[in-house]
Amino acid sequence: MSKPTAAKPGSFSWRNAAWLSAVARIALGLVLVAGVGVLLVVLAGVFKPKVASEFTAFKRAIPAGATVVEVRELKRPRFETAIGTIKPIYETTVSSRLLARVLEVKATAGQHVAEGDVLVRLDDADLRARLEQAEAAIRLADAKREQASTEFERGKKLRQTNVISQGEFDALTAALRTAQAEFDRAGQSVREAKVLLEFATIRAPLAGRVIDKRVDVGDTISPGQPLVTLYDPNRMQMIASVRESLATQLEVGQKLPASLESLGIECEATVSEIVPEAQAASRTFNVKVTGPCPPGVYSGMFGRLHLPLEDETIVVVAAGAIRRVGQLAMVDVVEGDAAVRRVVQLGRTLDADVEVLAGLRPGERVLLVVEAR
């Protein structure tokens, strides 16, 4: 077998060719990366002259007859809002004390009722029969009592003449007492039957508005089952959740501003109760406030209670000095004998003024905008 011939010095082999090809690919990749980097630098404007950092504001002459107003510093009371819910002070759920069938329902949701108005009537046939039995029993007991009384009076006269013995007279006395007790018991039965009969007619315990009825004609109800819920619409309260650091500073009888956004009502409320127990989840206290109940207020409505904090100092300018340019708010600031337009950041609108968050300082003067005619 012949041996492989060794490569001569200076000859080119396939291994050298693969190595050179890899080097060429790496070099080409580096060139491409460098080219992309240079292109990005050019597009970024690195080789272009920079815009001057100093900005020269454009000044213009103050128009003749222009009105100049001053930027003011204003102190205003600051409030924190607590979310509240409107609830009635007096709310009651009328329940049944009988097991009976509903014959009539005279209450509907939203209906106004007076105290004593009939809400629900129940089947009372068995109760009327019981009352008639009790009345018959009292008539029987009355007859027995009259008979025992007559015999007692007769025996009393006979005893005075010693016609009957003391034992016979004592028996007549016991019979009269027994008859009187039977009569009294029958009278109590009549009163009980009348009370039970009244339970079949369910009436409103107070004057108010019906929230909801929970039964219909034909339903069979059981003792304790809720039938109608109603509340007094003239006595309402707001229950707000107040964080503990503020709730501890409130006092019963304190006046606080409140609002009902859905009705557009702002009023003054009085703290009527501070529940002395914090909610574990939110660390807040339930604060109840009352006040004159405005019309149109219903249970469950949304309200806000405004709690006083320390006064805040804000910068304000007249709303007539604001010039709107697209989404920007600008003012013309007086500097010497010229006016310079400046962009400002605005906050709340306060009557004829606007809060300035940035762009102006107290004491600066601005021009009012003159509307073109």
JOGI-V466966 format. One line per field, one symbol per residue. ss: DSSP state (~ for helix, > for strand, _ for the rest). phi: phi as a letter, one per 20 degrees, with the letter a starting at -180 (. if undefined). psi: psi as a letter, one per 30 degrees, with the letter a starting at -180 (. if undefined). Layout:
ss->???
phi->???
psi->???
This chain:
ss->_____________~~~~~~~~~~~~~~~~~~~~~~~~~~~~~~_______________>>>______>>>_>>>>>__>>>>>>>>>>__>>>>>____>>>>>>______>>____>>>>>__~~~~~~~~~~~~~~~~~~~~~~~~~~~~~~~~~~~~_____~~~~~~~~~~~~~~~~~~~~~~~~~~~~~~~~~~_>>>____>>>>>>______>>____>>>>>>____>>>>>>>>~~~~_______>>>>>>____>>>>>>>>>>>>>>_____>>>>>>>___________>>>>>>>___>>>>>>>~~~_>>>__>>>>>>>>__>>>>>>>>>>>>>__>>>>>>______>>>______
phi->.eefeffffneedfffffffffffffffffffffffffffffffnfeefffgfedefedcffffmfedcdfddcdcfdcdedfccfcffdccdededcdbefebcddcfnfecefnffdbddfcffffffffffffffffffffffffffffffffffffdmfdefffffffffffffffffffffffffffffffffffdedffbfadfeaddccfnfdddgnffdbdbbefecdbdddedfffeffeecfnfecfcbdffdmdcbdddfdacfebefffdlcdeddccrgeffnecfnfebcdddfcffddcdcbfffeedecmeedcceeecmdcddfcecddcfecledcfdeboccgnfdceffeffd
psi->kkkkkkklkflklfeeeeeeeeeeeeeeeeeeeeeeeeeeeeefgeglklkkfkkjkkklkkkkgkkklkklkkkkkklkkkklkkkkejkkjklkgljlkkekjgklkfkkllkfkkekklkgeeeeeeeeeeeeeeeeeeeeeeeeeeeeeeeeeeefggelleeeeeeeeeeeeeeeeeeeeeeeeeeeeeeeeeffjklkflkakkekkgllkfkkllkfkkekklljffjllkjkjklefeefflkkfkkkklkjeffhkklklkjfkjjhkkkeefhlkkkkklakjllgklkflklkkjkkalkkklkllkfffkkkjbgkklljkkjbglkkkkklklblkjcglkkjekfllkflklkkkjkk.
